[in-house]
Amino acid sequence: MTASPGNIFLRLRERYPKFEALKPKGAFAQRLSLLAGATFAAQALNLLIAPFLTRIYDANAFGHLQVYASVMTLVSVIIALRYEFAVVLPQDDNVAANVAAAALTTVLAVTAFVALGVYIAIHFLSQTRVVSTLGSYLWLVPIGALGMGVYQLLVSWGLRHNAYKDIAVSKFSQVVTQVAVQLGTGLMSHGSFAGLIVGDTCGRISGSWRIAKYSLRRDGALFRSVRPATVWEAAKRYRNFPLVLTPAGVVNSAGLQIVVVLLSSYYGAKMIGLYAVADRTLQFPIFLLGQAVSQVYMVQAAKLAAENPTKLRRLFSKIATRCLLYSVVPVALVCALAPSVFAFVFGEPWRTAGHYARILAPLGCFSLTHQCTSMTLNVLERQTWQAAWDATRLIAIVSVLVAGASAGLTFTNVLSAFVGVSCLAYLLHIALCYFAINQAMAYNRTLVHAA
C-alpha cells in the first residue's frame, strides 16, 4: 500500500484513537482551520526564508521594503472603501453581485487617484525622505493597490460561496510568489532593494487567478446581468461602509503604520530596516497566538455580552491576566538573548536588530493582550469608544515620535518612547473594556430588578 497522506492518517487513527479528536468537528471549524492553517503556513514560510533574505539584502534594503509595505497597508484600507466587506451580507446573489461591481468600480477609481498621487509626489515632493527613498519604485504602489483590491474583493466573493480551499491555496501561493521573486531578484541584482519591493508587489497581485476562475465559472452569468443603475443602488444601500468603516480603518491602521513613515523621515532606511526585522520576528508568535485566541474569545464574548456580562468580565480578566503573565518568560528571554540570537540567525550585521528587539519586547505583552481581546468594545456596541481610543493612540504616537526626533534624540531613545506610549495606550484599552463590561453588568442588573 502506498504511503499517501490519507493512508498515513488512517494508520494513525487506528493506532492512536485520540488522533481523531484533532480533526476539526463541524463545517465551520473545518473551514476556519483550513484558512488558519494556510495563514500559519504562509507566515511560517516568510519566517523560514528571512535568514536567507537577510544575507542577500542589507538593512537599508529592508528599510525601503518596510516603508513601501506601510504605504501599501494604508492604501489597502481605502482601495475599495470597505465595500468588499459588504459583499458577504446580502442574501440575494443578484444584490451581492451589484455590491461586488460597486467595489470593483471603487478599486479602479481609487487606483487612478493613487496613481495621480504618485505622479504628484515624484514630480513635486521629490525632496521628502519617503519619496526620495523609493523614487520611481513608487509607481509600484498603484500596481500593487489594484492587484490587492481585486484580490480582497475576490476573497470576499469566495467566502460568500464557501471557496475556502481556493482562498487557502491563494494565500499560500502569494507568499511563495513573493519569496521566490525576492530570492531570485536579490541574487541577480546583488541585493538591490528593488528585489524586495518587486517581490512584495508580485505577491500582492498573485493569488487572484484561482478564485477568479472559480467565481467566473460559477457566477459568470450573474456578473453579466449587472447594470450601472443597480450598482449605484447597491452602493447607496451600503454607504456606511465607505462613510463610517473606512475612516475608522484609516485611523486604526495609521496608528501602526505611521511609526515606519515618520521614523524613516527622520532616521533613514537603515534604522527602519533593523527595526522592521526585529518587529516582524517578535510579532510572528503574537500574531499566531492572538489570532487563535481572539477568534474563540469573540464568539464567546458576543454570547456572554447579551446573556451574562458577569461571566464576560471573568473571561476577559482571565484572558488578559494570562496573556500578561505568560508573556513574562518570553520577554525575559528576548531581553537576555536577542542580540546573540539575531546575529546567529540573520547574520552578524543584524545584531543591532536584536538590541531593538529588547526594547520592543515589553510591548509584546500588551500587544498580545490587546490582540486577544480587541473586539470587546465592539461586541458591547461601544464603537465610539473604540474610535476614540484609535484616534487618541494615533495622536499620542505621532506627538511622541515628532517631538523626540525634532529634539534630536537618538533612534533608540525615540523607539523607547514609542514603546512606552504604546504600552500605556494598550493599558487604557484594557481599562476601557473593563469599564464597558461593568456598565453592561449594571444595565443587566437593572433589567433583572425591573422584571
N, C-alpha and C positions, 0 to 999 in steps of 0.2 A: 504494500500500500504506500502511495506517495505521501510525503510529509507536507501536505498542504496546510494552510492556516486553519481550515475547517477541521481536518483530522487531528491536528495538534490540540485544538480547543476541545474536541470530543474526548481525547485521551485524558486531558487534564480534568475534565468534568467527571469522568468515570473514576479516576484515581483520587481526586480531591473534590468531594461533593460540594464543599463550601465555595469552590471556584465559581459555581453557577451564580452565587449571590453577588459576584462582582459585576455581572451583566446588568445594565440598567433596566428597570422594570417600567413598563408603560411607554406609550408612543412619545409623550412629551420628554420623559427622561432620556430616551434613546436619542431623540433629535438634539436635545441640549448637550448630551455627552459627545455627539458627533461634532458639533460646532466647537465645543470647548476643546475637544481633542485636536481639531485642526488648528485652533488658535495656539494651543500649547506647542504643537509640533513646529508651527511657523516661528514662534518666539524662541524655541529651543534651537532651531537651525540658525537663527540670527546670532544667538549667543555662542554657538559652537564655531561659527565662521569668524567671529570677531577677532580671535588671536591671529588668524591669517591676515585679515584686513589691516590690523594694527602694525603688521610687519611689512605691509606693502605701502600703506599710506601713513603720513605723519599727522601730528596733532593739528597742524594748520588745515590739512585737507578735511579732517573730521569736523573742524570748526565751520568750514564752508558748508559742509553737509548739514550740520545742525541748524545753521541759520536758514538754509533752504527748507529743511523739514519743518521748522517752526512757522515759516511763511505759509507753507502748504497746509499745515494743520489749521491755521486761521482761515485760509481760503476754503477749506473743506466744510467749515461751518456755514458759510454763506453761499456755496456753489449752487445749491438747489433751493435755498431759502427754507429748508426743512420740509419741503413738500414731499421728499422721499419717505418721510416718516408717516405721512398721511396715506400712502398707497395701501397700507395693510388694513385701514379702517373700514372702508365701505363694504357692505355685504354684497352689493351688486357689482359684478365684474365689469360691467359697462362703465359705471361711475369710477371704479378704480383705474380703468384704462385711461379715462379722461384726466384723472389726477396724475397718472404717470406721464401723460403727454404734457400737462402743465409743468411738471417737474423737469422734463427734458427741455422744454422751451426755456425754462428759467436757467438751466445749466448752460445752454447756448448763449443766452443773453449775458449772464454773469461772466462767462468765459471771455466774451467780447470786451466787457468793461475791465476785466483783469488784464487783458492784452493791451488795452488803451493805457491802463495804469503803468504797466511795464514800459511802454513806449515813453511816457512822460518821465518816469523815473530815470531811464537810461539817458535821455536827452537833456533833462533839466535838473536832475538831482544826482548827477554822477559823482559829486564830491562827498556825498554822505557815505559813511563807513559800510553800511549794508549793501548799497548799490555798487560801490567800488569793489566790495569783496566778491560779489557774484558776477558782476559785469554782464557780458552778453548771455551768460547762462540763465539770467532772469527770464529769458524767453521760454525756458522750460516750464516756468510756473503756469502759464495758461494752458500749455500742452498737458501737463500733469493734472491740472484742475479739470479739464474736460474729461480726461480718462477717469479721474477719480469720481466726478459727478455721475457719469454714466454707470460706473461700477456700483456706486451706492444705490442708485435707482434700481438697477438690475437685481441687487441683493434683496431689496425690499419686495420687488415683484416675486422673486424666488421664494422668499419666506412666506408670502401670501399663498403660494401654491405648493408649499412643502418640498421645495427643491433643495433639501438640506445637504444631500450628498454633493450636488453640483456646487453649492456655496462653499462647502468644506474643502473640496478639491481646489476651487478657485483661490481660496485664501492661502493655501499652501503653495500653489503654483506662483502666486505673486511673489512670495519670499524667495522661491527657487530662482525665478527670473531675476530678481533684484541682486541676489548674491552672485549668481553666475555672471551677470554683466559687470558687477563691481570687481570681481576677481579677475575676469578676463581683460577688461579695460585697464585695470590697475597694472597688471603685468605688462601689457603692451605699451602703456603710457608712462611706465616707471613711476607710478604713484601720483599722477596728476589728480587734483581734486575733482576734475571733471568726471572721472570714472565713478566716483561715489554718487555724484548728483545725477548723472545719466542713468545709473543703475537704479537709483531710487525712483526716478521718473518712469522707467520701464516697468518696475514693479507695480507702480500705482495704476498704470494703464493696462496691464495684463490681467488675466483672470476673467475678463468680461465675456470672452467669446463663448465659453461653455454655457454660462447662464443665458446669454443672448440666444444661442442656438435652441436651447430648451424652450425659452419663452416664445420665440417666433414660431417654432414648430407647434406649440400648444395653443397660442393665442394670437397668431398672425391675423386671422380674420377679425378678431376683436379690435386690434390696433388699427386696422384699415378702416373700421367704421367710425373712428374718432373724427369729429368736426370742430372747427375753431369755436363755434358758439358754445358747444357743450364743454369744451376745455375751459373756456372763460367762466362758465357757471361753476365748474368744479374748483377752479382757482378761488373764486369768491366764497364758495361754501367753506373751504378750509383756509381762509385768510389768516386765522390766528397763528398758523404755523410760521409764516414769514413775519407777521407783525409782533408776535409775542415770543415764540420759541427761538427765533433767530437772534434777536438782541440778547436774550438771556444766554444763549450758547456762545455768542461772541465774548461776552463779559467773562463767562466761566473759562473759556479756552484761553483768553488773553491773560488771565491770572497765572497760567502756567507757561505760556509761550513767550510772554513779554520779557521774561528773565533773559532768555537767549538773545533776543533782539537788542535789548538795552545793553547787556554786558558786552556784546560783540561791538557795539558802537563805541564803547569806552576802552575796552581792553584788547580787542583784536581777535582774530580767528583761532590762534593757537590756544589761548586760555579757554575759549569756548570748547575747542576740541577735547582738551583734557577733562573739562567739566562734563562734557557730554558722555564720554566713555565711563566715567565714574557714576554718573546718574543712571545711565541705561543699565549698568551692571547691577546696581542696587535695586532698581525698580523691577527687575525681572521676577524675583520671588514675590515681591509685594503685589505685582500685577496678577500673578497666577493665584496666589492665596486669596487676595482681596476679591478677585472676580468670583471665585468659587463660593466664598462665604457670603458675599453681597447678594448673589442670586438666591441663595436659600433664605437669607435674612429678609429680603424684600418680600418674598411670598408670605413668610410668617408674620412680618410686621404689618402688611396690608390687612391680614385677617385679624390680628390682635388689636389693631388700632380701632376697629369697628366694634369688636366683641369684648375685649378685656385689656384696656390700657395699662392696668396694673401689671399684667404678665408681660406686656410690651416693655415696660420700664425694667423689669427684671432681665428680660432678654437683651435689651440694649446695654444695660450695665454689665452684664456677663460678657458680652462680646467685646465691648470697649475695654474693660479691665483686662481680659485675657490677651487681647491684641497688644496692649501696652506691656504687660508682664512678660509675655512670651518673646517680645522683641528685645528684651534686655541683654540676653546672652549673645544673639547675633550682632547687636550693636557693639558690645564689648569686643567681640572677635574682630569686627571690622576695624575698630579703633586700634586694636593691638597689631593686626597682621596686614591690613590693606596695602600699605606701600610695598612690602615684600611680595605679596601675592600678585599684585598688579604688575610688578616688574617681571615676575616669573611667567605669568600667563600671557601678558600682552607685549612684553619686551621692556628692556631697561628704560627706554625713553618715556615710558608711561608710569614710572614710579610716582611722579608728581600727581597723576590722577588718583593714585592710592591715598595721597595726603588729602586731596579734595574729598575722597570718599569718607575719610574720617570725619570731616566737617559735616558732610551730608547725612551721616549715619543716624544721628538723633532724630532728624526729620522723618526718617523711615518709620519710626514707631508711630508717630502721629498720622503719617500718610496712610499706613496700613489701617489704622483705626477709622480714619475718615472714609477710605475706600469701602470698607466693610459695612459702614452704617450711613453712608452719604444720602441714601434715599429716605431717611427717617422723616425729614421735614416735608417731603413730597407726599408720602403716604398719609401724613397727618394734615394734608392740604394747607401747608404753610409755605406755599411757593413764593410769596412775597418776602418772607424771612430768608429763604434760600437766595433769592435775587439780591437782597440787601447784603447778605454775607458775601456773595460773589463780588459785588461792587466794592465793598469795604476791603476785601483782601486785595483786589486789583490796585486800589488807590494806595494801600499801605505798602505793597511791594514796589510799585513804581516810585513812591516817595523815598523809600529807603535806598533803592538802587541809585536813583538820580542824585540824591543828597550825598551818599557815600562816595560815588565816583567823582562828583563835582568837587568834593572836599579833598580829593587826591588820595583817598585811602587805597591800599593795595587790593588786588583781586581777592586774596584770602580773607581780608577783613570785610569786604563787601559781601562775599559769599557767606561768611559767618552771620552777618547782619540779616541777610535774606533768610537763612535757616531759622534764626531766632524769631523773626516776624512771622514766618510761615507756621512755626510751631504754635505761636500764640493764636494765629488765625484758626488753626485746627482745634485748639482748646476751646476757643469761642464757639465753634460749630458744635462741639460736643455739649457745651453748656446750653446752647440754643435748643438742641434736640431734647435734652433732659427737661428743660423748662416747658417745651411744647408738649412733651408726654405728660408732665404734671398737669398742664392745663386740660388735656384730654381726659385725664383721670377725674379732675374736678367736675368737668362737664358731665361725665358719665355718672358720677355720684348724684349730681343734680337731677338727672333724668330718672334715676332709681328712686330718689325721695319723692319726686313728683308723681311717679306711678303709684 
